[in-house]
Amino acid sequence: MVSLPAMIERAGRLNPEGLATQYQGRQYKWSEVADRVSRMAAGLQGLGLDEGDRVAILSLNSDRYYESIFAISRAGYVLVPLNTRWALPENNYALADSGSLVLMFDDAFAEQAAVLLSELDGMVGAIYLGEGECPQWAQSYEKLIADNQPGNMSRRCDGDMAGIFYTGGTTGFPKGVMQSHGALWASALGMLPEVSMTREGKYLHAAPMFHVADFAGTMNTTLLCGTNVMLQSFEPGLVLKTFADYRVTHSLLVPAMLKMALNHPDAATADVSSLQCLMYGASPMPPSVLEQCQAMWPTVDLVQAYGQTELAPVATTLSMSDHRRGGEILKSAGRPTAINEIRIVGEDGEGCPTGVSGEIVVRGPHTMIGYWNKPEETAKALRDGWVYTGDAGYFNGDGYLFIVDRVKDMVVTGGENVFTTEVENAVITHDSVLDVAVIGIPHEEWGEAVHAIVVLHPDRDASEEEMIGHCRELIAGYKLPKSVSFRLEALPLSGAGKVLKTELRKPFWEGRERQVN
C-alpha cells in the first residue's frame, strides 16, 4: 500500500531528527513535520468534507505549502494545486470545474482568494497560509494545527486519486489531470537512480511548487528523507545565494531560469561547491546555455527530464554520464526511465522503425487516471494503457529519444505549456479581430514565444500593444502573445477548413533542425 501521507510517516520514522524543511529562517525536523501534517489533516477533517472531496492551494512556495500537500491526502481529500501565474478567471474555472470545497491561500493571493470565494457557490472554507494577520473570513493554518490532535490517516492509497493537476486545454479550457497515489510514488521511484540523492541531500524548490515538475522533486526528497529548502519564487540572485547559504545539493530549474542564473553578475563567483545535480526540463536546453553551465560550474552534474503532467511527469532522462559524454545525444531527450515503456507510432497506430518519426506514446505505472470531467479527451489521450503525448519524435540506434515536432497545437514557453486555442479565444474577443492564428516562434531566452497572427475587419484598426493589453485581462501573463503580426489576406486553410499553421510557422523556423524548441 503506497500513499502520499505514508511518505511522511516513513520519513518521520526513519529520520526523525533530520531536517525536513527550511524556509525563511524557519525549520522543522521530520518528526515535527509528521506531527504537524497529522494535526493539519485533523483540522481539515473537522470542516465536514467527505472522502475524496477536493481542496485547492493558491500560494507561493513555502513550508506550509509542502505540509498542506500531505495533510490534504492524509485527511482523505484530493489536492488541487492552482497555477499562481493564472488570471482570476482561469483559477475560477479550475475551482468550479474541480468542485473544490476549501481554498488554502497565502498573502500574495489573499485578495484573489476573497474574490474567488465570493464568486463561487458551495465552497465551505478558506485557510490562510500566510505570515501576517489571518483575514476574518478565513481560518488560520497555524491555529488549526495548534487546536487539533494528530488524527488517523486516510486509507486512500495506490490507484485512488491523489491530485488534480491543471494543464492547458485544446478546447480553450484547462484540463484537470487526475493522478493517483501509486502513480506519484512510481514516478519518484523512477527518478531515484538518476539524481543520486541521499538523506543528507538538500533540494531547493526554486520552481513553483504547483507545477508537477517541482512536485517530482517534492516526492523524491520526501522518499529519501532529505531536506526541502523553499524559495517563495524564483529570483536568480537569491537562488545563487541560497545554493551557498543552505548548502543545496539538488535543484530543478527550467532552461530559462538556468540562463538567468548563469547570466547574473554573481554567477561566476557563486559558491556552488555543495551543488551535486541540477535537473532541467519542461523545455529543451539551448546548446549555448548548456555549454555555459558546464564551463562555469564544471563540478555540477546535469540531468534532463522529458515528460508531461499526464506522466506524473517524467518519461525519459538524459543522465549525468550522458552530459559528461556530450556529443549528438545532448540534442536528445534521453532514454526511458526504468519504470516505463515508450513506443513511436505512425498515424495507423503501428510502431515506427528506428530513425523514423511518429507520435510518442508511453505506458507505465506513472500514467494518469484520465482528465477530470472530460471523458472524450481522456479516450483520445489514453488508449489501452498508453498515453498519447502529442509530441512527435524518433529513437536512434542507441535508444535515445529525439523530439522533432508537436502533434498537439501547443507552445512551450519558459517551461509552461500554452495551448494556442486558449490564446486565440482571448484575441478573437477584440472587436477589431476577424480571425486569428497563434503559433510558437523561436525565442532565445524562453525557447518559444507566443505569436499571434491577426486578420482585422476591413473597416477597423488595432495595434500590437492594444492586442496584448486586451488579452492581459483574460489570460495569464505567460500565455500573452509576445508579438503580433497583421495580415491583409485570409489565413491559409486546408481542404478540411483547418488553418495551416505549419505554413504560418515556416518563415520563423526556416533553417532549424526541429520545428519546436
C-alpha positions in Angstrom: 0.0 0.0 0.0 1.5 3.3 -1.1 0.2 6.8 -0.5 1.4 10.4 -0.1 0.9 10.6 3.7 2.7 7.3 4.1 5.8 9.0 2.7 5.7 11.5 5.6 5.1 8.8 8.2 8.0 6.8 6.8 10.3 9.8 6.9 9.3 10.6 10.5 10.2 7.1 11.5 13.4 6.7 9.5 14.9 10.1 10.0 13.1 11.8 13.0 15.9 14.2 13.8 16.8 15.0 10.2 15.8 18.4 8.8 12.7 18.1 6.7 12.0 21.8 5.7 13.9 25.1 5.7 12.1 28.3 4.8 12.9 31.9 5.6 14.8 31.1 8.8 12.2 28.6 10.0 13.0 24.9 10.0 11.3 21.6 11.1 12.6 18.1 11.7 10.9 15.1 10.1 9.3 14.1 13.4 7.9 17.6 13.7 6.6 17.7 10.1 4.9 14.3 10.5 3.2 15.7 13.6 2.1 19.0 12.0 0.8 17.2 8.9 -1.3 14.9 11.1 -2.7 17.8 13.1 -3.5 19.8 10.0 -5.2 16.7 8.5 -7.4 16.5 11.6 -8.2 20.2 11.2 -9.3 19.7 7.6 -11.4 16.7 8.6 -13.2 19.0 11.0 -14.5 21.1 8.1 -17.1 18.4 7.3 -15.9 17.3 3.9 -16.4 13.8 2.5 -13.7 11.3 1.5 -12.4 12.2 -2.0 -13.6 15.9 -1.8 -11.2 18.4 -3.4 -9.0 21.0 -1.5 -7.2 23.6 -3.6 -4.0 25.6 -2.9 -3.2 29.0 -4.3 0.1 30.1 -2.8 3.7 30.8 -3.5 6.3 28.2 -2.3 6.6 27.7 1.4 7.0 25.1 4.1 3.2 25.3 4.8 2.6 24.6 1.1 4.7 21.5 1.4 2.9 20.3 4.6 -0.5 21.0 3.0 0.1 18.7 0.1 0.4 15.8 2.5 -2.2 17.0 5.1 -4.8 17.1 2.3 -4.0 13.5 1.3 -3.8 12.3 4.9 -7.3 13.7 5.6 -8.6 11.6 2.6 -9.1 14.5 0.2 -7.8 15.3 -3.3 -5.2 18.0 -3.8 -5.8 20.7 -6.5 -2.7 22.9 -6.9 -3.7 26.2 -8.7 -1.3 27.9 -11.1 0.0 31.1 -9.4 0.5 32.6 -12.9 -3.1 32.3 -14.0 -5.5 35.2 -14.1 -8.5 35.2 -11.8 -11.0 33.8 -14.5 -8.7 30.8 -15.0 -8.5 29.9 -11.3 -12.2 30.5 -11.0 -12.7 27.9 -13.8 -10.3 25.4 -12.1 -12.0 25.7 -8.7 -15.5 25.3 -10.3 -14.5 22.5 -12.6 -12.8 20.5 -9.8 -15.6 21.2 -7.3 -13.1 22.3 -4.7 -14.7 23.0 -1.4 -11.8 24.5 0.5 -9.2 27.0 -0.7 -5.8 27.3 1.0 -4.0 30.6 0.2 -1.2 32.9 1.3 -0.6 36.7 1.5 0.2 37.0 -2.2 -3.3 35.7 -3.1 -5.5 36.9 -0.3 -7.2 39.5 -2.5 -7.8 37.0 -5.3 -9.0 34.3 -2.8 -11.6 36.7 -1.4 -13.0 37.4 -4.9 -13.0 33.7 -5.8 -14.9 32.7 -2.6 -17.4 35.4 -3.3 -17.9 34.3 -6.9 -18.2 30.5 -6.2 -21.1 28.8 -4.6 -20.6 25.8 -2.4 -17.2 26.4 -1.0 -17.2 25.7 2.7 -14.0 27.3 3.9 -10.7 29.0 3.4 -7.4 28.5 5.2 -4.7 31.2 5.4 -1.1 30.0 4.9 0.5 33.4 5.2 2.7 35.1 7.7 0.6 38.1 8.7 -2.8 38.5 10.3 -5.4 36.0 9.2 -8.4 37.6 7.4 -11.7 37.3 9.3 -13.3 35.2 6.5 -10.6 32.5 6.7 -9.1 30.1 9.3 -5.5 30.3 10.4 -3.3 27.4 9.3 -1.2 27.6 12.5 -4.3 27.8 14.7 -5.7 24.7 13.1 -2.5 22.9 13.9 -2.5 24.1 17.5 -6.1 23.3 18.1 -6.1 19.7 16.8 -4.6 16.5 18.0 -2.9 14.1 15.5 -5.6 12.0 13.8 -5.9 8.8 11.9 -4.5 8.5 8.3 -7.0 8.0 5.5 -6.8 4.6 3.8 -6.9 6.1 0.3 -3.8 4.7 -1.5 -2.5 3.1 -4.6 -4.9 3.7 -7.5 -7.0 6.2 -5.6 -6.9 9.7 -6.9 -4.4 11.9 -5.0 -4.4 15.1 -7.1 -5.9 17.0 -10.0 -3.1 19.0 -11.8 -4.4 21.5 -14.3 -2.8 21.9 -17.6 -3.7 23.8 -20.8 -6.7 22.6 -22.8 -7.1 22.1 -26.6 -10.7 23.4 -26.3 -9.6 26.6 -24.7 -10.3 25.4 -21.1 -7.7 23.9 -18.7 -7.8 20.2 -18.3 -7.5 18.6 -14.9 -5.1 15.7 -15.0 -6.0 13.1 -12.4 -3.0 11.4 -10.8 -3.1 8.5 -8.3 -1.1 7.9 -5.1 0.6 5.0 -6.9 1.5 7.0 -10.0 3.2 9.7 -7.9 5.1 7.1 -6.0 6.1 5.3 -9.2 7.3 8.5 -10.8 9.5 9.2 -7.7 11.0 5.7 -7.7 11.7 6.0 -11.5 13.8 9.2 -10.9 15.8 8.0 -7.8 18.6 6.2 -9.8 19.0 9.4 -12.0 19.5 12.0 -9.3 21.9 10.2 -6.8 20.4 11.9 -3.8 20.7 10.7 -0.2 19.1 11.7 3.1 22.0 14.2 3.5 20.8 15.9 0.4 19.1 19.3 0.2 16.6 20.0 -2.6 15.9 23.7 -3.4 12.3 24.4 -4.5 13.1 27.4 -6.8 10.5 26.4 -9.5 6.8 26.8 -8.4 5.5 24.1 -6.2 2.2 23.9 -8.0 4.0 22.6 -11.1 4.1 18.9 -11.4 7.8 19.1 -12.4 8.7 20.5 -9.0 6.2 18.1 -7.4 8.5 15.3 -8.6 11.3 16.9 -6.5 9.0 17.0 -3.6 8.3 13.3 -3.9 12.0 12.3 -4.4 13.2 14.4 -1.4 10.5 13.1 0.9 11.0 9.4 -0.1 14.8 9.8 0.6 14.2 11.7 3.9 16.3 14.6 2.6 15.7 18.4 3.3 13.3 20.6 1.4 14.6 24.2 1.1 12.0 26.6 -0.2 12.2 30.0 -2.0 8.9 31.8 -2.4 9.6 32.4 -6.0 12.5 32.3 -8.5 15.0 35.2 -8.3 18.3 34.4 -9.9 20.5 36.2 -7.4 18.6 34.7 -4.4 18.9 31.2 -6.0 22.7 31.6 -6.1 22.8 32.9 -2.6 20.7 30.0 -1.3 22.9 27.5 -3.0 25.7 28.7 -0.8 23.9 29.6 2.4 21.9 26.4 2.7 24.5 24.1 1.1 22.0 22.9 -1.5 22.8 19.7 -3.3 20.0 19.4 -5.8 17.5 21.6 -7.6 15.3 21.8 -10.7 15.5 24.9 -13.0 13.8 25.2 -16.3 16.3 26.3 -19.0 15.0 29.9 -18.9 15.7 30.0 -15.2 19.1 28.5 -15.5 20.0 31.0 -18.2 19.0 33.9 -15.9 21.1 32.4 -13.1 24.1 31.9 -15.3 23.9 35.5 -16.6 23.6 37.0 -13.1 26.6 39.2 -12.1 27.3 36.9 -9.2 27.2 33.6 -11.2 30.9 33.3 -11.9 31.9 33.7 -8.3 28.9 31.9 -6.7 29.7 29.1 -4.2 28.2 26.0 -5.8 30.6 23.6 -4.1 27.8 21.8 -2.4 25.7 21.5 -5.6 25.8 18.0 -7.0 23.0 17.9 -9.5 20.9 20.4 -11.5 17.8 18.9 -13.2 16.2 20.7 -16.1 13.2 20.1 -18.2 9.8 21.5 -19.3 11.5 22.8 -22.4 14.8 21.9 -24.3 18.1 23.4 -23.2 19.7 25.7 -25.8 23.2 24.3 -26.5 24.8 27.7 -25.7 23.3 27.6 -22.1 24.4 24.0 -21.6 27.9 24.9 -22.6 27.9 28.0 -20.4 26.7 26.0 -17.4 29.3 23.2 -17.9 32.1 25.8 -18.3 31.1 28.0 -15.4 30.1 25.2 -13.0 32.2 22.2 -14.1 31.7 20.2 -10.8 27.9 20.3 -11.1 26.2 17.3 -12.9 23.2 17.9 -15.1 20.1 15.7 -15.7 17.4 16.4 -18.3 13.9 15.1 -17.8 11.3 14.9 -20.5 7.6 14.2 -19.9 4.3 15.9 -19.2 1.7 16.3 -16.5 -0.1 13.2 -17.7 3.0 11.1 -16.8 3.5 12.5 -13.3 5.7 13.8 -15.1 8.8 12.0 -16.3 9.1 9.7 -19.3 12.8 9.9 -20.2 16.0 11.2 -18.7 19.3 12.3 -20.2 21.7 11.2 -17.4 24.7 12.7 -15.7 27.0 10.4 -17.6 25.3 11.4 -20.9 26.0 15.0 -20.2 29.6 14.3 -19.4 30.0 12.3 -22.6 28.4 15.0 -24.7 28.1 15.0 -28.5 24.9 14.4 -30.5 23.0 12.9 -27.7 22.8 16.3 -25.9 20.2 17.1 -28.6 18.1 14.2 -27.4 15.6 13.8 -24.5 17.5 10.8 -23.2 16.2 7.3 -22.7 13.1 5.8 -20.9 13.2 5.6 -17.2 13.3 2.2 -15.5 9.5 2.1 -14.9 8.0 2.7 -18.4 7.7 1.7 -22.0 7.9 4.1 -24.9 6.8 3.5 -28.5 6.9 5.6 -31.6 3.7 5.1 -33.6 2.5 6.2 -37.0 -1.0 7.5 -37.9 -2.0 3.9 -38.4 -1.1 3.1 -34.8 1.7 0.8 -35.9 5.2 1.1 -34.5 7.8 3.1 -36.4 11.3 1.8 -37.2 14.4 3.2 -35.7 15.1 6.7 -37.0 11.5 7.3 -38.3 9.4 9.9 -36.6 5.9 9.3 -35.2 3.9 10.1 -32.1 5.5 9.3 -28.8 3.3 7.1 -26.6 4.1 6.0 -23.1 2.9 3.2 -20.8 3.8 2.6 -17.1 2.6 2.8 -13.5 3.0 6.6 -13.6 0.4 7.4 -16.2 -2.7 9.4 -15.4 -6.1 8.1 -14.4 -7.5 10.5 -17.0 -8.8 14.0 -17.4 -11.3 15.2 -14.8 -14.8 15.6 -16.2 -13.5 15.1 -19.8 -14.2 11.5 -20.9 -13.9 12.3 -24.6 -10.4 13.9 -24.2 -9.4 11.0 -21.9 -10.4 8.5 -24.6 -8.2 10.3 -27.1 -5.2 10.6 -24.9 -5.3 7.3 -23.0 -5.7 4.2 -25.2 -5.2 0.6 -24.0 -3.0 1.9 -21.2 -0.8 4.1 -23.5 -0.7 7.9 -23.1 -0.5 9.6 -26.4 1.7 12.5 -25.7 1.0 14.7 -28.7 4.8 15.0 -29.3 6.5 13.7 -32.4 9.9 12.1 -32.2 12.1 9.1 -33.1 14.6 6.7 -31.4 18.1 6.4 -32.7 20.0 3.1 -32.7 21.1 3.5 -29.1 17.7 4.1 -27.7 17.8 7.9 -27.3 14.6 9.8 -27.9 14.8 12.8 -30.2 11.8 15.3 -30.2 11.2 16.8 -33.6 7.7 18.4 -33.6 4.5 18.7 -31.7 1.3 16.9 -32.7 -0.7 18.9 -30.2 -1.3 22.6 -31.0 0.8 23.9 -28.2 3.6 26.3 -27.4 6.1 25.6 -24.7 7.4 28.9 -23.4 9.8 29.2 -20.4 8.7 25.6 -19.4 5.0 26.4 -19.4 2.5 24.8 -21.8 0.3 27.2 -23.7 -2.4 25.7 -25.8 -2.9 28.1 -28.7 -6.7 27.8 -28.6 -6.7 29.5 -25.2 -4.9 32.5 -26.6 -6.9 32.6 -29.8 -10.1 32.6 -27.7 -8.8 35.7 -25.9 -7.7 37.5 -29.0 -10.9 36.9 -31.0 -13.0 38.7 -28.4 -11.4 42.0 -29.5 -13.9 44.0 -31.6 -11.5 44.6 -34.5 -10.4 41.0 -35.0 -11.9 38.9 -37.8 -9.7 35.9 -37.5 -6.5 34.8 -35.6 -4.0 32.0 -35.5 -1.5 31.6 -32.7 1.8 29.8 -33.2 5.1 29.3 -31.4 8.2 31.0 -32.8 11.8 30.7 -31.7 12.9 32.7 -28.7 16.5 32.8 -27.4 15.5 33.1 -23.7 12.2 31.2 -23.4 12.7 28.5 -26.1 9.5 29.5 -27.8 7.4 32.7 -27.7 3.7 33.0 -28.3 3.0 34.9 -31.6 -0.4 35.9 -32.8 -1.2 36.4 -36.5 -4.3 38.6 -36.8 -6.7 39.3 -39.6 -8.6 42.5 -38.9 -12.1 43.5 -40.0 -11.7 45.6 -43.2 -13.0 48.8 -41.6 -11.2 48.5 -38.3 -7.7 49.0 -36.9 -5.7 47.9 -33.9 -2.1 47.8 -32.7 0.1 45.1 -31.2 0.1 46.9 -27.8 -3.7 47.0 -27.9 -4.0 43.3 -28.7 -1.6 42.3 -25.9 -3.3 44.6 -23.4 -6.7 43.2 -24.3 -5.6 39.7 -23.6 -3.9 40.6 -20.3 -7.4 40.9 -18.7 -8.4 37.4 -19.8 -5.4 35.0 -19.6 -2.2 34.5 -17.6 0.8 36.7 -18.3 2.9 33.8 -19.7 0.2 33.0 -22.2 0.1 36.5 -23.6 1.3 37.0 -27.2 4.9 38.3 -27.0 4.4 39.7 -30.6 1.5 40.2 -33.0 1.6 40.5 -36.8 -1.3 41.6 -39.0 -2.3 40.0 -42.3 -4.5 41.6 -45.0 -5.3 38.2 -46.6 -7.2 35.4 -45.0 -5.4 32.7 -43.1 -4.4 29.7 -45.2 -6.8 26.7 -44.8 -6.6 23.0 -45.6 -9.2 21.2 -47.6 -10.9 20.3 -44.4 -11.1 24.0 -43.5 -8.4 24.0 -40.8 -5.8 26.7 -40.5 -2.5 25.5 -42.0 -0.2 26.5 -39.0 2.7 24.6 -40.5 2.7 27.1 -43.4 2.4 30.1 -40.9 5.3 28.7 -38.9 7.7 28.1 -41.8 9.2 31.6 -42.1 10.1 31.7 -38.4 11.6 28.2 -38.2 13.4 28.1 -41.5 16.9 26.7 -41.3 16.3 24.9 -37.9 16.6 21.2 -37.3 13.4 20.9 -35.4 10.0 22.7 -35.5 9.7 23.0 -31.7 12.2 24.4 -29.2 
